[in-house]
């Protein structure tokens, strides 16, 4: 008999790597302990809109959940794909004239992460590939690779508002490709694609008969001068699965409620994908019934003025951050068009850092400012700033970043 135990883990548990969480919990753990604790930490790394109180929940959201809890009607099991009244409300809220929806086209999920997981599972087999934009929210990579799906990338072009490089997209397609992921508005880039550009992406998918997974969690979050257009609006023939959630639209990420919108062009999803979505939704018997039941009132009673106020706040922060960081030698910020993030390119050679992770770790230790490195988004030589901070904190963060860059600027030191 063996004297000690050694129980093997599953392949999925071994290969599953979430780049964002790895940076926060592994790469930067030591830096967090080494920083000057007498200086306030300014954490711009995580896209949690509740952290600073700058984007408060609308009272109608609180009233809706209290009403549901007090009713006592939603403490049990409901259909795994979602409460019918909730799916009807979601379908009505997100329907467009060019992309109508019914309750049968909605699957409720546990957060947008759950929607992402299910859409990838229903379309991709192990050994097939999924096309992701680069930079991209790192969870897409984690979900795919954990199940043996090959991740391939198409480039986004920073100098063109982070539009997709269509040649790169088409060049990445091969016989293994199962789906194209389009993230719009973008985390981490803050881009918002024009209607014409989305149509060009859809045309590539049409030529190769590939479905699109649209990560549209930032639905409607476009700054002035830009218009959010959902992928399904410009698709006549390409089938689309759209992922969304309450987390960013209504600023309640901890409520963990999302959805999949099924835009089934030409019945392409009818035979296998629709029933597959139903079967996959039954794995965990559906998301929280209390939040589901509150959602129809939330969709009805939260005014557009609330969302507009949030957008104006984020855009003011974006413009301020862009203006200040544009003056820092060695950094190139890219003004976002929406969402709640800004990407900044780093001239690593100028600062003599080997990687963006080395740069942000030193920044964290020396200035107590925490930004997310490009590594978390499958990109290099850049970092992401979250734009949810109060006015004084975002100004102070930019001031400290400028001080740090000046200290490490080898070009300035040689003059």
N, C-alpha and C positions, 0 to 999 in steps of 0.2 A: 504494500500500500504506500502511495506517495505521502511524504511527510508535509508537503505544502501544496497549497492550491494555486492554480493559474488558469483562470477562466478566460478563454479568448473572446474578444469583442467581435461584433459583426463587421463586415467590410464597410458598410455604410457609415458606421460609427467611427471607423478609423479614417476614412477619406474625407469626411464632412468637415469643411473648413469655411467659416464665415469671415471673409477678409476684414470687415468693419470691426467685428467683435475681437478679432485677433489683435488688431492694432491697439484697441482700447485696453484689453485685458492681458495681453502678452507684451507687445512691443513697447508700450509706454508705461507699464507698471513701475519699473524701476525709476524712470524719469519723474513720475509723480511723487515718489518718495524722496528724490534728491533735490527737488525744487525748494526754493526759499519759502518756507511755510509762513513767514511773516508778511508775505505779499499775497494779496487776494488772487486766487486762481480765476482766470477768465476762460471759461470752457466754451469754445465755439465748435466743438467736434460733433455733437449729436443733434439731429434734427427733431428734437422733442419740443413742440411749440408751447408746452405747459411749464417749462423750466423756470422762466423768468417773470411770468405773470404779464408779459407784454401783449399776449394774444389770448385774453380770457374767454372762457366758455360763455356762450350766449345764455341768458336766463331761460329761454325757451327749451334749451337742451336739458337743463337741470329739472325744469318743471315736467318735461316729458318722462324722464326716468322715474321721478318720484310718483307720478301718476300711475305708472305701470306697476311699480313695486307695491304701492298701496292697494291696487286692484286685486292682488292675489291670484290673478288669472294665468300667470305665465311662469309658474314654478315647475312645470312638468315637461315632458318630452313633446316636441313638435316635429313636423317633417324634417328630415335631414337636410334637404335642399333649401329650407327656410320657411317661415310662416307665410302663408299665402298672401295675407294683407300687406305684409312687408315687401314681398316680391312685387306685388302690384304697384305699391308706392314707388319703389325703386325704378320699375319699368317706366312709369309715368314721368318721373323726375328726369330721367336720362334719355328719354326718347327724343329723337330729332326727326324732322320731316324726311330727311334722306336715310335715316336709320331708326325706324320705329321698333319698339320693344313691347312685349307682353310679359306677364308673370312667368310664362313658360320659358322665357329667354333669360331668366335670372336665377343664379344659384348663390345663396348666401354662404359666406365662409367666415372662418375665424381669422379676421384681419386681412389686409391686402397680402401679407406674407402667405397666408393660407390659400388665397386665390392664386398667387404666383405658383405655389407648390402644385396645386391641383391642375392648373393649365399645362404646366410642364409635364406632369405625369400623364395627362390624357393624350398628349400629342407626341411624346418622345419615348422611344425604347432605348435600353442600354445599347451602346454602340452607334446610335444615331447622333447627330449633332444639332445644336441649337445655336443660332447666330445672335450675339449680343453686341450692343454698341460699346465702343471704348472711347472715353470712360463710361462706366456703368455701375449702378448700385450693386455692391458685391454679393448681395444675397442671391441674385440670379445664378451666379457661378456656383455658390455653395449648394443650392437646391439641385442643380443639374448634375454636377459632378458626383454628389453623394449617391446618385442612382445610376452611375455609369454612363451618363449622357456626356458626349464630347462638347466642350465649349469652344466656339470659334468666334472671332470678333470682326466687326467692320468699324472703320475709323469714323470719328466725328471730327469736324474741321473747326477749330477754335476761331480762326480768322473769318469764318463765314457763319458766325452765330451758332457754332456747334451743329451745323447741318450734317447729315450723314453723307459720307463720301460714297456716292452711288457706285462708282467703279470698284471701290473696296468691298461694298456690300455684294455686288454681283460676283466679284471674284472669289468671295468666300463660300459661295454656294457650290455644293457638289452632290453626289448621289446619296450621301448620308444625311443631308440636311432635312430636318423635320419641321422647323418653324423659325420665323424671324421675330425677334423681340424688338419692339419700338417703345422707347420710354419718352413720353411727351405729356406735359412739361417734364424737364429732366432733373433728376437727382443723379449726379452731383452738379451738372453744368448750368442749370437754370435756364436752359434754352426752351423756346416755344416755336415749334415748326409752323411754317406758313401752310396754307391750304395747298398751294402749288407743290411745295416740297413733299408734303405727305402723299400727294397724288403720285409723285415720281417714285417714292418708296413702294407704294401699292402697285405701281406698274411693274417694278422689278419682281415683286411677289407673284403677280399675275403671269409673267412670262415663264416662271419656273413652277407654277402651281403649288405655291407654299402658303400655308395659313400664317396669319400674323397674331402674335400675342401683344396686345397694347397695354403697357403699364401706364395707366392714366389716373394714378392716385392723386395727382395734383390738378385734377380736372377743374378748368375754369380759372386757375391761378396764373393769369397773364397780366403783366404790367401794362401801363399806358402805351398806346401805339402798337400793341400786339393783340392778337386774337387767338384764343384757344379753339382748335378744331379737333374733334375726336377722329380717330383713324377711320371708323366705320362710315363717317359722313362722306368720305371720298372714295369708298370702295363699292363698286357695282358688282364685282364678281369674286373678290378675294374674301374668304371667310375670316372673321376676326373674333377673338376672345379678349374682352377688355376687363382688366383688373382695377378695382377701386376700393375705397374704404372711407369710413367717417373720420379717420385720424387727422388728416390735414385739411379737409374741406371744413370740418366743424371743430377742429383743434381738440380732439379727444382720443389720442392714440392709445391710451390705456384701456379703452372700452373694447378693443380688439374685435371690431366687426367690419367685414368686407364683403365683396360680391364679385361675381363673374357675370358679365353681360355677353350673351351669345348672339352674335350677328352672323346668322347662318345663310350666307349667299349661295343661291342655287341648291340648297339642301345638302351642301357638302358635309355638314356635321350630323346629318339626320341618322345615318345608319349606325355609326359607331361612337362618335364623339359625344353626342347628347346623352345617350344611355351610359356612356363611360363616365361623364361628369356626375350623373346621378349615383352611380355605384361608388365612385371615389368620395362623394360627399357623405356617404353612409359610414365611412371608416370611423369617424369620431362623432357621429350622430348630430352634426350641425353645431352652429355657434350659439352663444348666449341668448336665450329666449327673451330675457328682460330687455337687453339692448335692441334686439330685433323689434320687439313690440313697441319700443319708444320711437323707432326710426320714422314711421309715417308722420308723427307729429313734428319731429325735428325737421324733416324735409319740407313740411308745410309751413311751420311757424318761425323758422329762422329767416330773417329778412335778407335780401340781397345787400342791404346797406352794411350788415355785419361783415360779410365777406369782402365788400369793397373797402371797409375800414382796415381790415387786416392786410389787404393787398397794398394799400397806400402806405401803411407802416413799413412793410417789407421793402417796398420800392424806395422809400426814403433812406432806409438803412443801406440798401444796395448802392444807391448813388453816393452816399457819404463814404462807404467803404471803398468804392471804386475810385473816387476822387483822391482819397488819402493814400491808398496803396499804389496808385498810378505815379505818385511822386517818389516812390522808393526805388532807387537804382537796383536793378537785378530782379525785380518782380514785375510781372505782367498780368494784371487782373483783367478778367473778361466780364464786362457788364452783363448781368443776366437779364432775361426777358420775362422771367416769371419764377414760380416755385419759391424756395426760401434759401437758396444757396448761391455762392459765387466761387468760381474756380480761379486760381492764381498760379501762373507758371513761375518756376524758380530757375534762375540761372545758377545751377549747382556748381559749375566750374568757377564762377566768380566768387562764390562763398566758400569754395573748397570743402563741400560736403559730398560724401560718396553717394547719397541717395536722399530722396525726399523724407524718408523715415528718420535718417540721421539729422536732417534739418529741423524737423518738428520736435524731435526729442531734445535737441539743444535749446530750441526756443522755449520749450516747456520748462526745462531746468533753469534757464537763465532769466526768463521773463514771465514765467507762470501764465503763458498763453497756450492753450491747447487747440490746435487745428488738426484736421484729418488729412493725412498724407495721401498722395495719389495711389499708393499701393493698395489702399482699401477699395479703390474703384478700378483696379486692373489697369492703372495708368502710371506714368512715371514723371518725375520732375515737376510736381505740382502739389498744391494743397487746396482743401475746400474750407471755406468759411460759412458758418450758419448765420443767417441774418435776423435772428429772433431776439437778439440782445437789446436791452434798454439803451437809450441814446448815449448815456455816459460810458457804459461798458464797451460799446462798439468803438467809440472814439478812443478810449484808453487802450483797447486791444490793438487798434491800428498804430497808435503811438508807440506801444511796446514792440510791435513787429518792426516798425521803422528803426527804432533804436537798435534792435538785435541785428538787422541787416547792415546798418551802418558800422556796427562793431566788427562784423565778419566780412566786410566788403574789401576784398584784396585789391580790386582795381583802384579804389579810393586811397588805400594805404600806400600804393606804389607811386602815387603822384605827389 
